[in-house]
C-alpha cells in the first residue's frame, strides 16, 4: 500500500515545449529530502494534458532516472484517446515508473456503464498498477462509488486519488477500500488531507508540497499517529500556505501559477507555463514573494 505525501510535481518549463531539466532535478532532490513517499508527474498540477506527447515522454525518462528507485514514480496517463493512454503507460513501465494514474477521459462524457467498460478494457492493457483519479471538477465525469466497488475486484487497480472535495464520497471510498488491504485512498485537496488521514485515508497528493514538502510530510505523520494537537498546528500552517499562495490571481490557473512562481523565487526552477496559460507578471510575483516571506520560506 502506498502511504504518505506524494507531491503532484509541477512541470518545470523553459518555454511552452522545453523541459527545464536542471530545475526538475533540483525539485526532485528537494522533495525526496523532504521525506515524500513518491513523485506524481503529469497530473493536474503538472499540466499533463497541455504537454506534447514528446515532452511527456521526456519528463517520464528524466524523472525515473533522477528518482533512481529512491521513491516510486507515478505517471498520469489521462487522455481522450484510449490508445495514447495505453502507449504512455507502456512507456512509463519501460522507463521504471511504479504506478500509472488515470482520470476519466474528458470532452465526451461517458455514462456509468460506458465508464465501467472503459476501465475494464484499459486495466486489461496496463503493464503497471493503476490508480483511479477522481477529478470531476475538470473532467466533468466522476468515478462513481458503484464503479469503485467493481474496481475492488480488478487486481490491476491499486487505489483511488480523490480530488472531488466531497467528504461524503471520501467516506464511502474508505468503506469500499476495507475490502482490499493493499488499496490506497489518497486525497488531492491539501485543505482536506489532515481530516482525510485522521478518518482512515492513506495520504495526500498535495500541490503545496512542491513548496514545503517537510510541512506536509510532518502533517501526514501527525494525523496518521492520531496526534490531534500537532495535526491541528500543522494543518493551520498548510491552510496559511494555501490561503496566501493560491489566492494570488483571479483565475483557476492561479494555483499552478502560484506554485511555479514560488519555486522560481526559491531558485528551484523556471516558471513558464504550458499554453493556454502564462506565468505571473511582476505585480503577482511580488505578492508571491511577500507570501513566501510571511511563510518563512524566503528571506
FISEFI-192383 format. One record per residue (C-alpha): residue number from 1; residue in three letters; x, y, z. Coordinates in Angstrom, 3 decimals, m for minus. Example, Ala and Ser with C-alpha at 12.3 -4.5 7.8 and 13.67 -1.06 7.14 Angstrom:
  tivo  fifi         x         y         z
     1   ala    12.300    m4.500     7.800
     2   ser    13.670    m1.060     7.140
! end
This chain:
  tivo  fifi         x         y         z
     1   unk     0.000     0.000     0.000
     2   unk     1.247     3.471    m0.890
     3   unk     1.046     5.798     2.131
     4   unk     2.195     9.338     2.853
     5   unk     2.615    12.525     0.858
     6   unk     3.082    12.120    m2.889
     7   unk     3.538    15.593    m4.398
     8   unk     1.983    16.198    m7.805
     9   unk     5.040    17.740    m9.418
    10   unk     4.790    20.901   m11.412
    11   unk     6.468    20.502   m14.801
    12   unk     9.406    22.950   m14.939
    13   unk     9.468    24.560   m18.383
    14   unk    11.863    26.887   m20.185
    15   unk     9.172    27.717   m22.733
    16   unk     5.896    26.162   m23.846
    17   unk     7.542    22.932   m25.036
    18   unk    11.019    22.758   m23.478
    19   unk    11.695    20.975   m20.200
    20   unk    13.807    22.737   m17.558
    21   unk    15.895    19.647   m16.822
    22   unk    18.098    21.270   m14.199
    23   unk    15.059    22.670   m12.437
    24   unk    13.385    19.263   m12.483
    25   unk    16.408    17.693   m10.819
    26   unk    16.541    20.373    m8.117
    27   unk    12.816    19.936    m7.480
    28   unk    13.071    16.153    m7.201
    29   unk    16.013    16.351    m4.805
    30   unk    14.133    18.925    m2.707
    31   unk    11.095    16.674    m2.455
    32   unk    12.967    13.478    m1.675
    33   unk    14.985    15.300     1.004
    34   unk    11.661    16.443     2.433
    35   unk    10.614    12.847     3.057
    36   unk     7.927    12.364     0.425
    37   unk     6.565     8.884    m0.267
    38   unk     6.546     9.181    m4.058
    39   unk     6.515    11.529    m7.043
    40   unk     3.443    12.027    m9.234
    41   unk     4.074    13.527   m12.672
    42   unk     1.717    14.532   m15.490
    43   unk    m1.186    15.277   m13.205
    44   unk    m3.252    18.450   m12.977
    45   unk    m0.544    20.414   m11.163
    46   unk     1.920    19.130   m13.761
    47   unk    m0.243    20.497   m16.615
    48   unk    m0.183    16.980   m18.086
    49   unk    m2.998    17.351   m20.663
    50   unk    m1.379    20.544   m22.026
    51   unk     2.014    18.966   m22.760
    52   unk     3.064    17.453   m26.069
    53   unk     3.432    13.674   m26.182
    54   unk     7.164    14.115   m26.832
    55   unk     7.554    16.262   m23.728
    56   unk     5.527    13.847   m21.607
    57   unk     7.906    11.044   m22.525
    58   unk    10.943    13.197   m21.878
    59   unk     9.585    14.087   m18.442
    60   unk     8.982    10.411   m17.642
    61   unk    12.528     9.482   m18.662
    62   unk    14.215    12.211   m16.617
    63   unk    12.026    11.756   m13.538
    64   unk    12.564     7.999   m13.358
    65   unk    16.326     8.396   m13.825
    66   unk    16.567    11.159   m11.230
    67   unk    14.415     9.326    m8.688
    68   unk    16.680     6.307    m9.195
    69   unk    14.414     3.995    m7.248
    70   unk    14.557     6.052    m4.043
    71   unk    10.806     6.654    m4.174
    72   unk     8.154     5.299    m6.553
    73   unk     7.192     7.385    m9.575
    74   unk     3.504     7.712   m10.502
    75   unk     2.685     8.763   m14.063
    76   unk    m0.549    10.358   m15.211
    77   unk    m1.870     8.728   m18.392
    78   unk    m5.172    10.582   m18.708
    79   unk    m6.085    11.243   m22.328
    80   unk    m9.072    11.473   m24.632
    81   unk    m7.521     8.622   m26.628
    82   unk    m7.609     5.122   m25.166
    83   unk    m4.615     4.085   m27.282
    84   unk    m2.491     7.038   m26.184
    85   unk    m3.188     6.233   m22.518
    86   unk    m2.053     2.649   m23.098
    87   unk     1.026     3.781   m25.041
    88   unk     2.076     6.174   m22.295
    89   unk     1.547     3.517   m19.611
    90   unk     3.807     1.113   m21.500
    91   unk     6.413     3.831   m21.936
    92   unk     6.270     4.629   m18.205
    93   unk     6.725     0.967   m17.298
    94   unk     9.764     0.662   m19.558
    95   unk    11.268     3.814   m18.013
    96   unk    10.956     2.448   m14.476
    97   unk     7.762     4.010   m13.128
    98   unk     5.884     2.147   m10.385
    99   unk     2.257     3.209   m10.962
   100   unk     0.033     4.916   m13.504
   101   unk    m2.822     7.277   m12.694
   102   unk    m5.983     7.699   m14.754
   103   unk    m8.747    10.305   m14.644
   104   unk   m11.861     9.815   m16.785
   105   unk   m11.393    10.853   m20.412
   106   unk   m12.651    14.382   m20.873
   107   unk   m14.657    16.033   m23.695
   108   unk   m17.106    13.186   m24.392
   109   unk   m18.851    12.487   m21.040
   110   unk   m19.138     8.738   m20.535
   111   unk   m22.206     7.351   m18.763
   112   unk   m21.556     4.996   m15.793
   113   unk   m21.916     1.743   m17.807
   114   unk   m19.622     3.139   m20.502
   115   unk   m17.081     4.248   m17.915
   116   unk   m17.054     0.788   m16.357
   117   unk   m16.368    m0.823   m19.729
   118   unk   m13.651     1.738   m20.395
   119   unk   m11.901     0.979   m17.094
   120   unk   m12.188    m2.773   m17.601
   121   unk   m10.745    m2.536   m21.108
   122   unk    m7.930    m0.243   m20.013
   123   unk    m6.904    m2.297   m16.978
   124   unk    m6.540    m5.331   m19.246
   125   unk    m3.857    m3.408   m21.177
   126   unk    m1.976    m1.968   m18.204
   127   unk     1.637    m3.006   m17.517
   128   unk     1.584    m1.285   m14.086
   129   unk    m0.797    m0.948   m11.120
   130   unk    m3.387     1.749   m11.792
   131   unk    m4.785     4.477    m9.544
   132   unk    m8.200     5.856   m10.418
   133   unk    m8.113     9.664   m10.254
   134   unk   m11.486    11.183    m9.392
   135   unk   m11.417    14.791   m10.632
   136   unk   m14.998    15.731   m11.627
   137   unk   m14.281    19.462   m11.417
   138   unk   m12.127    19.187   m14.551
   139   unk   m13.235    16.010   m16.317
   140   unk   m16.982    16.636   m15.643
   141   unk   m17.306    12.879   m15.006
   142   unk   m16.873    11.080   m11.698
   143   unk   m15.756     7.567   m10.868
   144   unk   m18.990     6.697    m9.112
   145   unk   m18.937     4.576    m5.967
   146   unk   m20.616     1.661    m7.749
   147   unk   m17.746     1.624   m10.256
   148   unk   m15.195     1.773    m7.442
   149   unk   m16.887    m1.211    m5.814
   150   unk   m16.452    m3.121    m9.079
   151   unk   m12.859    m1.926    m9.307
   152   unk   m12.056    m3.627    m5.985
   153   unk   m12.334    m6.935    m7.868
   154   unk    m9.837    m5.811   m10.534
   155   unk    m6.333    m6.854    m9.407
   156   unk    m4.709    m4.241   m11.642
   157   unk    m6.243    m1.328    m9.719
   158   unk    m4.431    m0.326    m6.533
   159   unk    m6.455     2.584    m5.202
   160   unk    m8.059     5.970    m5.742
   161   unk    m6.873     9.556    m5.713
   162   unk    m9.898    11.689    m4.851
   163   unk    m9.946    15.385    m5.742
   164   unk   m13.713    15.807    m5.635
   165   unk   m13.718    17.822    m2.365
   166   unk   m16.739    15.684    m1.439
   167   unk   m16.130    14.208     2.003
   168   unk   m19.254    12.038     1.866
   169   unk   m17.832    10.418    m1.265
   170   unk   m14.472    10.088     0.516
   171   unk   m16.088     8.310     3.499
   172   unk   m17.633     5.830     1.085
   173   unk   m14.258     5.276    m0.586
   174   unk   m12.756     4.363     2.789
   175   unk   m15.510     1.817     3.388
   176   unk   m15.040     0.265    m0.051
   177   unk   m11.256     0.122     0.378
   178   unk   m11.606    m2.025     3.510
   179   unk   m12.253    m4.944     1.150
   180   unk    m8.725    m4.597    m0.245
   181   unk    m5.938    m4.251     2.366
   182   unk    m3.490    m3.353    m0.414
   183   unk    m5.571    m0.380    m1.638
   184   unk    m4.541     3.232    m1.059
   185   unk    m7.042     6.066    m0.769
   186   unk    m5.255     9.379    m1.302
   187   unk    m6.790    12.844    m1.232
   188   unk    m5.926    15.720    m3.557
   189   unk    m7.014    18.968    m1.820
   190   unk    m4.440    19.712     0.856
   191   unk    m7.009    21.604     2.898
   192   unk    m8.700    18.216     3.491
   193   unk    m5.640    15.989     3.877
   194   unk    m5.331    16.093     7.670
   195   unk    m9.032    15.298     8.102
   196   unk    m8.875    12.555     5.473
   197   unk    m5.935    10.803     7.142
   198   unk    m7.497    11.093    10.602
   199   unk   m10.576     9.378     9.152
   200   unk    m8.622     6.478     7.682
   201   unk    m7.178     7.798     4.436
   202   unk    m3.643     6.880     3.478
   203   unk    m2.111    10.194     2.443
   204   unk    m2.268    13.176     0.153
   205   unk    m1.267    14.219    m3.336
   206   unk    m0.884    17.872    m2.426
   207   unk     0.395    20.632    m4.708
   208   unk     1.750    22.763    m1.888
   209   unk     4.258    20.031    m1.055
   210   unk     6.233    21.279    m4.058
   211   unk     6.997    24.370    m1.987
   212   unk     7.326    22.937     1.521
   213   unk     7.449    19.130     1.458
   214   unk     8.554    18.757     5.085
   215   unk     5.444    20.563     6.348
   216   unk     3.088    18.232     4.502
   217   unk     5.041    15.113     5.457
   218   unk     5.003    16.125     9.127
   219   unk     1.269    16.820     8.961
   220   unk     0.640    13.388     7.451
   221   unk     2.660    11.623    10.162
   222   unk     0.902    13.560    12.928
   223   unk    m2.515    12.676    11.515
   224   unk    m1.570     9.042    10.935
   225   unk    m0.463     8.859    14.577
   226   unk    m3.800    10.464    15.635
   227   unk    m1.857    13.295    17.316
   228   unk    m4.690    15.799    17.189
   229   unk    m2.848    18.736    18.750
   230   unk     0.102    18.530    16.397
   231   unk    m2.158    17.828    13.424
   232   unk    m4.144    20.992    14.120
   233   unk    m0.951    23.057    14.324
   234   unk     0.428    21.742    11.048
   235   unk    m2.949    21.899     9.310
   236   unk    m3.125    25.593    10.215
   237   unk     0.243    26.121     8.520
   238   unk    m0.951    24.289     5.413
   239   unk    m4.064    26.456     5.345
   240   unk    m1.889    29.556     5.635
   241   unk     0.217    28.438     2.665
   242   unk    m2.819    27.629     0.539
   243   unk    m4.572    30.828     1.541
   244   unk    m1.634    33.065     0.680
   245   unk    m0.262    31.373    m2.452
   246   unk    m3.382    30.093    m4.207
   247   unk    m5.378    33.314    m3.905
   248   unk    m2.987    35.443    m5.968
   249   unk    m4.580    35.993    m9.361
   250   unk    m8.222    35.825   m10.427
   251   unk    m8.460    32.590   m12.386
   252   unk    m8.446    28.855   m11.662
   253   unk    m4.948    28.606   m13.140
   254   unk    m3.695    30.713   m10.198
   255   unk    m2.891    27.651    m8.095
   256   unk    m0.391    26.238   m10.589
   257   unk     0.941    29.704   m11.417
   258   unk     1.441    30.407    m7.724
   259   unk     3.349    27.189    m7.062
   260   unk     5.537    27.675   m10.132
   261   unk     6.191    31.313    m9.288
   262   unk     7.103    30.360    m5.724
   263   unk     9.559    27.715    m6.876
   264   unk    11.110    30.224    m9.261
   265   unk    11.588    32.734    m6.439
   266   unk    13.129    29.980    m4.304
   267   unk    15.656    29.315    m7.083
   268   unk    14.413    25.822    m7.795
   269   unk    13.206    26.040   m11.408
   270   unk    11.804    28.286   m14.084
   271   unk     8.122    29.159   m14.031
   272   unk     6.962    29.122   m17.640
   273   unk     3.502    27.679   m18.201
   274   unk     2.143    25.475   m20.943
   275   unk    m0.373    27.208   m23.216
   276   unk    m3.065    28.468   m22.839
   277   unk    m1.578    29.925   m19.638
   278   unk     1.304    32.287   m18.923
   279   unk     3.364    32.819   m15.800
   280   unk     2.631    35.570   m13.297
   281   unk     3.805    39.050   m14.131
   282   unk     5.596    41.440   m11.771
   283   unk     2.635    42.541    m9.574
   284   unk     1.585    38.945    m8.821
   285   unk     5.199    37.863    m8.495
   286   unk     5.687    40.485    m5.769
   287   unk     2.642    39.135    m3.913
   288   unk     4.029    35.594    m4.057
   289   unk     7.396    36.863    m2.777
   290   unk     5.678    38.522     0.184
   291   unk     3.682    35.359     0.859
   292   unk     6.824    33.207     0.873
   293   unk     8.462    35.633     3.275
   294   unk     5.470    35.519     5.619
   295   unk     5.591    31.715     5.499
   296   unk     9.285    31.730     6.410
   297   unk    10.297    30.110     3.139
   298   unk    12.168    33.124     1.746
   299   unk    14.362    35.714     3.427
! end
